[in-house]
Amino acid sequence: MDRTQFPLPLQTALLTALAAAAVPARVLGVEADRVLSFNPGKFLIQPQFDAAAQFNGNLLYSPPEPEPGNTNAVVSDLMWTLSPGLELQYGRNPEHAITASFYFDQLLYTENPGFNAQQERATLGARLEFGRFKFQGNTSLQWLDTILGGNTQTLERTPISRFVWLDNYRLTYDATMKTDVYLAVDHNLSDFLQTVNLYDTGTVRGILGATYKPSEKIGVFVEGDGGYTTIEPNAPFQLPVSPSYVFGGFVGARGNFTPRLDGSVKIGYEARSFAEDLGVDVASVGSPAVVATLNYTQNVRRFFNFTYDRRVGVASQVPDQSYIFDIISVSATQALGTTGRWMVQVRGGVSLGNYSDRFIGGINYAREDQTYTAAVALIYQANAWLTASAVYSFEKFTALFPDPVAERTTGLNDYNANRFTLQVSV
């Protein structure tokens, strides 16, 4: 994506118009929610505006102690983000409505103005009911332009233009009061729009499942899925890649397990293999798979969230390489005071990636990734339409390679990153 895609007058007009719509209207003697929400017929129209300032102590994801001769020194910067947007809803009942949103991000770097960029984000969602049929899902389109960290670090530490497309749709048929059958389609695409040492990946996965409800609050389900992943190079020095297939099966339960605990848990097995149309002898990889999301409400002032995701993925740096990842995250939210407007939230997470053996030119590109994150946030919700937050976050990434040559050619390195963010959302 060209960072000058939007002419400067258009950028200025868009930012000015939507920022003006976000000014609190109480000074005019009018409730702000009446100004910021329009209801023509069955439509609901709401202008949005976010503004954030983030200090990043390691902008380029550099190692804490660069090796001699390594010019990738630790750089800090203060980045400003202005995000005007618009949200639309057709249908007054959120359980039977179509929604859409669009956001424009202006990214401004204080010390590195050459990294300044614009981003666009759009979503489309629907929740519809027709007799015994229920249809729900969403599409997300993002044109992004930021520096990549974690297991998608690049050889050049500059903003990377990319297009990310996500789809998730499900059609459910209520066969009886206690049973249903559903068909779902998941799609994800990551397309880099410039020369970079990462591969484009796109996966389409179909899911067929059935649910039995032993009670009104709990559903037990079984499902099977299968998918196809296309992989494309982005640089002339990258090797061609075989397409990949993934298959899995799960059993699980979802709903309100107790008056205070709700969520979804499914356990199964997942396998991934690569086609042999390029003459590549790559063994398939299989693993137990788990997807869990649990919410525990201790009381009206304190609640907890837990997620665990263990699946099989495709490497973005090395051709015909798969990996097993484990992602765990927990958070705790506590209301402060008696007004209900102040909250403090603590979050933590661990991500582990185990990459399969892959020999290219006598070099084994197997590796193990470890990412540790922690954050604490102070949130103030002045009213239903205005929220402010202050967040401190820490991230530590480590990549363990059996072969040092593989480490140098992938561009991955260990790093620590400290960030402090102030944000206001209207």
N, C-alpha and C positions, 0 to 999 in steps of 0.2 A: 504494500500500500504506500503510495506517495504521501509523505508527510505534509505536502503542500496541496493536498487534494481539495481542501476547502479554501477558497479565496479569503484573504484577511477581512475584507468588509463583511462577508457573510458570517464568518466566525464571530466578529464583534457584534453584529446585529443579533445573532442567535443568543450569545451569552448575555447581552444587555437586556433583551426582551424577557428571557426566562428568569434572569436574576431579579429583574424588577417585579415579576409576578411572585417571587418568593419573599418579598419584604413583608414583615408582619403588618397586618392591617388594623391592629388594635389602636394605633395612633390616629386612625381616621374614624374611630368609633364604630367600626364594623368588625364582626367576628371573622378571623382570618380563614376559617374553614369554609365560609360562604364565598370568599373571594377566590380561594384556591381549588374549589370543586364546583363543576358545572354539570347540570343534569338535564340536557335537552332530550326529551322523550325517554327512550329506554337506554340512553347512553349516559355514562359517567366519565367525565374528563377531568383529570387532575394534573396540572403542571407540577414538576418536581425540580428540586435543586439541592445538590450536595456540594460542599466545599470542604477540602481537607488539606492539611499541611503535615507532611511526614518527613522526619529527620531519619535518614538511613545511614548507619555507621559503617556499612560495607556495601556501597552501591554496586560494585563490580563483582561481588562474591569472590573476593580474593582470599588466598590462604593467610592465616594469621602471621606467618613468618615466611615470606616468599624466598625461594631458593636464590642463590647468587646468580645474577644475570637475568632473573625473572622481572620483567617490567610491570607485571600485574600487581602493582602496589595497592594497599588498602586506601580507598577513597570514600569520603563521606559527603553527603549533600542533603540539602533541604528541597523537597519536591512539593509543588503546589498543584492541586487538582481541582478543577471547576467542572461540575457535571450537571448541566441543565438537562431536563428530560420531560417526557410526557407519558402519562399512563391513561389507557382507554379501557372501558368495560362496556360491553353490550349485554344488557340483561340486569335487572335490579337484584336478582337472587344470585349470590356468588356461587351457589351449588348448581346453577344452570345458566352459565354465562360464558362469553368469549372475551378474552382480555388481550391487550397488546401494549407494548411499551417501547420507547426509544430513548436512548441516552447518548449524549455527545460529551466526551471527556477531553478537556484541554489540560495537557501535562506540561508543567513548567519547572525546569531545574534551575536552581539558583547559581550553582558553580559550574554547571555543564550545560549551558543553553543549547549546545549542538544536539543534545538528546531530546529537546522539546518535541512533542508529538501530539497528534490528535487520535482519538479512538472513537469508534461507534459501537453501540451495543443495542440489539433489538431482541424482543421476545414476543412470542405468540402462544397463548394458552387457551384451553377450552375444557369445560366440565358440562356435559350434556346428558340428559336422561330421556329415553324414548321407551316407554313401557317397561319391559324387563331388561332393556339394554342400557348400559352406562358407558359413556365414552369420556375419557379424560387424557390429557397429555399437554405437552408444551414443546416449543421449538425455541432454541437460543442461537442467535447469530452474533458473533463478536469479531470485529476487526481491531486487533490489539497491536501495540508497538511499545514493548517494555523490555528490559534486560531480563534474561532468563537465568534462574538459579536451580538448585536441587539437581535432579538427575537429567535435566534438560539444559545444562550449561553448554555454551558454545565456545569454539576456539577464540572468537572475537567477542569481547565483553562490551557490546553496544546494544541498543534497543533492536529487537528483532520483529519485523513486521510479519504478522501471521493472521490467518483466518480460522476461527474455531466455530464449528457447527455441531450442535447437539439436538437430538430428537428423542423423545420418550412418550410413547402413546400406548394406551391400553383400552381394549373393548371387552366389557364384562357382560355376560348373560346370566341373569338370576334364574336358574332352572327351577328351584323351589325356594321355600323360605329358609332352608338350611344349606343349600348347595348353589354353587355358581361355577361357570367355566369362563376363562379369560384368555385372550390372545393379545400379546404385547409385541411392540417393535422398538428396539433401541438402535440409535445410530449416532456415531460420533466421528468427526473429521477434524484433523489438525493439519492445516495446509500452510507451510512457510512460504512467504511471498518474496523471498530473496535467496541468494546463494548462502547456504549455511550447512554445516556438517551434521545435520539432523535429517531424518527421513520423514516424509509425510505419511500419515497413517489414517485410514478410514475403515471403520468396522460397522457392519450391519448385523444385528442379532435378532432372531425371532424367538419368542417365548410362548409356550403353551402350558396352561396350568388349570387346576381345579381346586375349589375350596369347599370344605365341609365345616359347618358352624355348630359345634356341640352346644353352644350357648349364644345368647344375643351379643355378647361382648368379645368372644374369641372365635377366630377362624383358623382351622388347620388346613394347610395346602400342600400340594405336590406340583412340581413344575419341571419341565425340561426345556433346554434351549440349545440353539446352534447358530453359529455365525461365521462370517467371512471377513477377513481383513486384507485390504490392499495396502501396499507399501511402495512408496516412490522416492527416489533420490532427489536431492536438491543441489548437488554440486558435481562437477565432472569427475572428480577423483573418487566419488562413492561407487561402491560395487552394486551391480543389479541385485534385486531382492525378489525372493519368492513370495507369493501370497500365502496367507496363513488361515487355518481353520480352527474354530474353537467349539467345543461341545461340553455340556454340563447338565447335571440334574440335581434337584434340591427337594427337601421336605422342610416345612417350617410352620410357624404360627404367627398370627398378627392380631392385634386388638388390645383390649384393656385386661391385662393379666391379674391385676389387683386394683382396688380403688385408687392407688397412688402410682402404679406402674403400668405403662403402656408402651407400645412399639411393635417391632417386627424382628423375627429371628429366622433365618433359614440356613441349613447346613446341607452340604452335598459334596460333589466331586466335579472337577473341571479339568479338561485336557486341551492342549493346543499343539498343533503340528503345522509343518510348512510343506507346501507343494514341492514336488521334485522336478518341476518343469525346467529349472535352471541347472539340474544335475547336482544339486547340493544335498549332501547326506547329513541331515539334521534330525536327530531323534526327537520324537514328540515328548512333551512335558506334561505330566498330570499331577494334581495335588488336591487334597481336601480343600473345600471352599466354604467360606462362611461370610454371610452378610447380616449384620445385626445393628439395629438402632433402638435404643431404649431410653425412655424418659421417666424420671422418678420425681414426683412432686411431694416433697416432705410436708410442706404447708403452703399457704398462699404467698409466703414471702421467700421461700427457698425451694429451688428445684435443680435437678441434675440431668445431664445428658451423657450418653455413652454410645459410641459407634465403633464397630470393628468390621473391617473389610479384608478378606483374604481371597485373592483371585490370581489368575494367570494372565500376564500381559506380554506385549511385544516391545523389544528395545527400540529406542529412537536413534541411538548412535551406531549400532552394529547390525549388519544385515543378517537375517535369518537367526536371530537370537531371541529367546523368550525368557521370561523371569516370573518368579512367584513373589508377590508383594503382600505384606501385612501392614495395615494402617489402623492404628488405634487412636482414638481421641476421646477426651473426657472434658466436661465443663461443669462448673457450679455457679449458680446465679443467686445472689442474696439481695433482697430489697433493704434499703437503708432508710432510717427515719420513719415517720408516720404518714408522710404525704403520698408515698407510693411513686414519687418522681425520680428518686435516686436509686441506682442499682450498682453493685460491683460484681464483676464476673471474672472468674479464673479459668483459664483453659490450658490444656496440655495435650501433647500428641507425640506418637512414635510411628515412624514409617520405616519398614525394613524391606529391602529388595534383594533377592537372591537370583543372580543372572546365571544362566546355563553356560557350560563350556562352549566356546566357539573359537576354532582355530582358523586364522587367516594368515598365510605366509609364515607359518610356524609360531605365531603369537597367539596366546590364549587370552581372549577378551572376557573371560568370566570375571565377575566382581560381586561384591556385596556392598549395598548402599545402606546407610543409616542416617535418618533425619530425626532430630529431636526439636520440638517446638514448645514454647511456653509463653503465656500472655496473661496480663491482668488489665481489665478495662473498668473505668468509672463512667457510668452512663447517666445522663440527666435528660428526662423526658418532660419538657416544660408543659406540653399538652399533647393532644392526639396528633398534631401535625408538625411539631418541632422537637428534634432530638439532637443532643450534643454528646460527644464522647471523647475521652482521653484514653489512649491505649499504649501500653508498653509491651513489646513482643521480642522474643529471642529465638533464634534459629541456629542450629548446629548441624552441619552436613559432613559426612565422612564416607569416602569411597575406598574400599579395600581391594586392590588388584594383586593377583599373584604374579603378574608380569608388569614391570615398570614402564615398558614401551607402550603397552596398551593404555596406561594412565595418561601418558603424554599425548597420544594421538586422538584420544576422545575429547580432551579439553576439560575433563572433570578434575576438580581439586577440592580438598577439605576447606571449610570456611565456617566462621561464626558471624552472625549478623544481629545487630541490635537496632530496633526501630522504635520511634516514638511518634504517635499520630494523634492529631487533633482534628475532629470532624464535626460538621454541623449539617444536618439533613432536614430539609423541608419537604 
